[in-house]
Amino acid sequence: MSSHSSRFALRVACPSIRGVTAAIASYLSQNGCNISDSAQSDDSDTGRYFMRISFRSEDGKTLEQLADGFTSIAEKYEAEVEFFDESAKRKVILMVSRFGHCLNDLLYRWRIGALPIDIVGVISNHMDYQRVVVNHDIPFHCIKVTGENKPAAEAAQMRIVEDSGAELIVLARYMQVLSDEMCRKMTGRIINIHHSFLPSFKGANPYKQAFERGVKLIGATSHYVTADLDEGPIIEQDTVRVTHAQSAEDYVSLGRDVESQVLARAIHAHIHGRVFVNGNKTIVFPPSPGSYVSERMG
C-alpha cells in the first residue's frame, strides 16, 4: 500500500511547553501531510502534554522520512514520539487459563474484523482451549506453571513472545501472577482484565461474595500490568446494574459479558495508540473517524 493511501498517526508525549502544538502541526503541513483528526491533553498536575494525530501523507513521504525529519522537534521539546501506520495490524499474544469467555470473545471479534489485530499465538497453563484455538489456525502453546518451574515457564513464554514478534500480551483471564521481572520487561505491553470488586471480595467466587452482600453494580476493569498486582494504570472500565431478583449465577453471566466488552475496548484503544500512561493513570483519547469500532464494542 502506498503512503498516499495509507492512514498514518503520530503520538507525542512531552513536558508541557508552549508552542509544541503549533510546531507539530506546522511540521506536518510543511511536509505535505493533511491532518484528519487530532486530540491533545495537558495535565497541569504532572506537567505533561499528550497528543495523537491521524494524517495522510499527500506527497508520498514515508513514515521513516517523516520520523527522521521530526528529530529536531522531538529534541527541542524533550518528546517521546511514535509515528505508525494505522492500517498495520499489531501482533498480539493471548494468555488464558480455564475461563474462556474473554478468549472466545476476542477470537470472534478478530475473525469478523472488529478487532484489527494479528493473533500470533495463545499461551495457556491448561489444555482446555487447544481445539478452539487450533481450529482458528492460531498456534497454541500449553506451558504448565508451578511454584517450582515458574522461572523456566516464564522464560518459555517470553521466547514465544519474542519469536512471534508480538507487541502486546493480553491476559484474557490468565490466572497466574506474572513475575516482577516479566512485568518490568513488558512495561506498557501487557493488558489484564478482572472484576471491579477489588479490593473487596478478594479470593475465590467474587461474584458469589458480591451476591451475598447485595451489591447493586457489577463492573470490570482493564489495565496495564505492573509489579503491583491488579494496580496498574487503568485503561477501560464499565458497569452493569443488578437487582435482588437475580441469582449468583446471573451475576457471573453478566460479569463475564462486561469483562469481555471492557477488555476488547481496552485492546482497541491500545492498538490504535490512543492510550498514554501518565504516572499511575492513563490518558485515553476517543476513536478517530474511520477507526472501526462497533457500538460499545459489544
Summary of the structure (lengths in Angstrom):
residues: 298
radius of gyration: 20.7
end to end distance: 30.7
largest distance: 63.4
contacts: 904
relative contact order: 0.13
helix: 34%
strand: 29%
